[in-house]
Each structure stands twice: as structure tokens, then as C-alpha cells.
């Protein structure tokens, strides 16, 4: 199973904490939020991770590149919301179905051709 972690958001409501880092990299209990999310996924047997980076993308990409396990990273060029982030995630995803927060199941449309 593959998980998509949306880490492209700016976190405007979290200013000034997000002036120099994206909200996924804000520390909670001395670790970035994204680390807690990844730990929960790995503890539940999901090891195929795709991270969507956008705002201050270099911070997220550098973090992911230093991890002791492989993570696929994709860049959302412009932050246009959750739907666009999921579209960007499709570039790095191998799955046909994704699970999103809440109770929404998302299915990738078949490729043309």
C-alpha cells in the first residue's frame, strides 16, 4: 500500500512559525510533524511513501533525503489547494487508489490510451 503525505502547504494561520519552514516541518515534541505522520504509517505497515512538497520545498526535500528509508518526493509547483496537491502526487504514485483524511476514498482515473 502507498501513502501520500501532503506537505506543500504554507500554513498562513501558523505565522510566524511558518516564515522559514512549511507547516509539515514545525516541531512537535522536538520532531517535525511529518516525522510523526511517517512513524504512524510505518508502524501500520505502510512503507511506500510519497511526499508532496511545495512551500519552502527545499526544507521538506532535504529532510526526506536524509531519512533511513526511501521516500518518493514530488513538487507541487504552485499551491492551488488539496486537489492540485493530489494531482501532483499522481506523478510519483504507482497506486490506483488512495485514502485521504476523513472518509474519502480517491481513485485515480485510468490513463488515456
SEKOL-436931 format. One record per residue (C-alpha): x, y, z; residue in three letters. Coordinates in pm, 1 decimal. Example, Ala and Ser with C-alpha at 12.3 -4.5 7.8 and 13.67 -1.06 7.14 Angstrom:
<atoms>
<atom <1230.0 -450.0 780.0> "ala">
<atom <1367.0 -106.0 714.0> "ser">
</atoms>
This chain:
<atoms>
<atom <0.0 0.0 0.0> "unk">
<atom <115.0 351.4 -75.2> "unk">
<atom <50.7 664.8 130.9> "unk">
<atom <57.5 1022.9 6.5> "unk">
<atom <164.0 1286.2 259.8> "unk">
<atom <61.9 1637.7 166.9> "unk">
<atom <342.6 1865.2 288.7> "unk">
<atom <313.9 2151.5 40.0> "unk">
<atom <109.6 2394.9 246.7> "unk">
<atom <231.2 2729.0 368.5> "unk">
<atom <39.9 2739.2 695.4> "unk">
<atom <-61.3 3105.2 684.7> "unk">
<atom <-253.6 3074.4 1012.4> "unk">
<atom <59.5 2944.9 1184.0> "unk">
<atom <268.0 3254.1 1119.5> "unk">
<atom <530.7 3341.4 1241.9> "unk">
<atom <619.4 2971.0 1280.3> "unk">
<atom <599.2 2918.9 902.3> "unk">
<atom <808.7 3213.8 785.5> "unk">
<atom <1110.5 2990.6 735.6> "unk">
<atom <958.3 2643.2 709.8> "unk">
<atom <643.2 2470.8 584.0> "unk">
<atom <383.4 2364.3 837.1> "unk">
<atom <478.8 1995.9 796.4> "unk">
<atom <821.2 2082.3 937.1> "unk">
<atom <701.6 2261.8 1251.7> "unk">
<atom <842.8 2074.5 1551.4> "unk">
<atom <608.3 1895.2 1788.5> "unk">
<atom <775.9 1712.3 2077.5> "unk">
<atom <1113.8 1806.0 1924.4> "unk">
<atom <1036.2 1640.6 1588.5> "unk">
<atom <873.5 1775.5 1271.9> "unk">
<atom <504.0 1699.9 1228.2> "unk">
<atom <584.5 1499.7 915.0> "unk">
<atom <803.5 1263.4 1121.9> "unk">
<atom <506.6 1173.6 1342.9> "unk">
<atom <291.8 1108.9 1035.0> "unk">
<atom <559.7 888.1 877.9> "unk">
<atom <608.1 694.4 1202.1> "unk">
<atom <235.6 620.3 1223.3> "unk">
<atom <227.8 499.3 863.6> "unk">
<atom <535.0 277.9 904.0> "unk">
<atom <403.6 133.6 1232.6> "unk">
<atom <92.1 31.9 1039.9> "unk">
<atom <285.0 -143.5 765.1> "unk">
<atom <279.8 131.2 502.9> "unk">
<atom <633.6 178.9 376.2> "unk">
<atom <575.0 314.7 26.9> "unk">
<atom <556.0 688.6 94.7> "unk">
<atom <502.6 977.1 -146.6> "unk">
<atom <555.3 1327.6 -7.2> "unk">
<atom <420.9 1631.8 -190.6> "unk">
<atom <634.8 1939.0 -121.6> "unk">
<atom <562.2 2296.3 -224.8> "unk">
<atom <610.7 2599.6 0.2> "unk">
<atom <976.3 2609.0 111.9> "unk">
<atom <1011.8 2277.5 -68.4> "unk">
<atom <1386.2 2255.7 -10.3> "unk">
<atom <1327.8 2208.4 364.7> "unk">
<atom <1096.3 1910.2 305.5> "unk">
<atom <1312.0 1762.7 28.3> "unk">
<atom <1628.7 1786.4 239.8> "unk">
<atom <1451.4 1619.0 531.0> "unk">
<atom <1319.2 1335.1 313.4> "unk">
<atom <1659.5 1279.8 151.9> "unk">
<atom <1818.5 1224.8 495.0> "unk">
<atom <1572.9 957.0 606.1> "unk">
<atom <1698.9 599.2 655.1> "unk">
<atom <1423.7 464.9 426.4> "unk">
<atom <1321.8 556.7 71.1> "unk">
<atom <1058.9 824.8 15.6> "unk">
<atom <931.3 941.0 -322.1> "unk">
<atom <906.5 1319.3 -335.4> "unk">
<atom <713.4 1528.8 -584.4> "unk">
<atom <688.6 1905.9 -607.0> "unk">
<atom <363.2 2098.0 -634.2> "unk">
<atom <482.0 2392.9 -841.4> "unk">
<atom <206.5 2628.9 -726.1> "unk">
<atom <-0.3 2583.3 -414.2> "unk">
<atom <-352.4 2560.1 -556.6> "unk">
<atom <-513.0 2350.8 -283.7> "unk">
<atom <-557.6 1989.7 -183.6> "unk">
<atom <-696.1 1868.1 -517.2> "unk">
<atom <-396.6 2010.0 -702.3> "unk">
<atom <-158.9 1854.4 -448.1> "unk">
<atom <-319.7 1516.3 -510.6> "unk">
<atom <-282.2 1573.7 -884.8> "unk">
<atom <87.7 1640.3 -826.6> "unk">
<atom <108.0 1324.8 -614.3> "unk">
<atom <-13.4 1120.1 -910.3> "unk">
<atom <322.6 1189.6 -1077.1> "unk">
<atom <503.5 994.0 -805.7> "unk">
<atom <236.9 739.1 -726.5> "unk">
<atom <219.1 383.6 -851.5> "unk">
<atom <-116.0 306.4 -691.9> "unk">
<atom <-461.9 328.4 -837.3> "unk">
<atom <-645.5 409.1 -513.3> "unk">
<atom <-557.0 643.4 -231.3> "unk">
<atom <-700.8 707.6 109.4> "unk">
<atom <-741.5 1066.9 216.3> "unk">
<atom <-815.2 1223.8 553.6> "unk">
<atom <-1168.6 1177.4 672.1> "unk">
<atom <-1362.7 905.4 497.8> "unk">
<atom <-1288.2 987.8 136.4> "unk">
<atom <-1154.9 716.4 -90.3> "unk">
<atom <-996.8 850.9 -406.7> "unk">
<atom <-941.3 651.5 -722.9> "unk">
<atom <-706.0 757.1 -998.3> "unk">
<atom <-880.1 771.9 -1336.9> "unk">
<atom <-743.8 529.9 -1596.6> "unk">
<atom <-464.9 662.5 -1817.3> "unk">
<atom <-573.9 766.5 -2166.7> "unk">
<atom <-468.8 536.0 -2444.1> "unk">
</atoms>
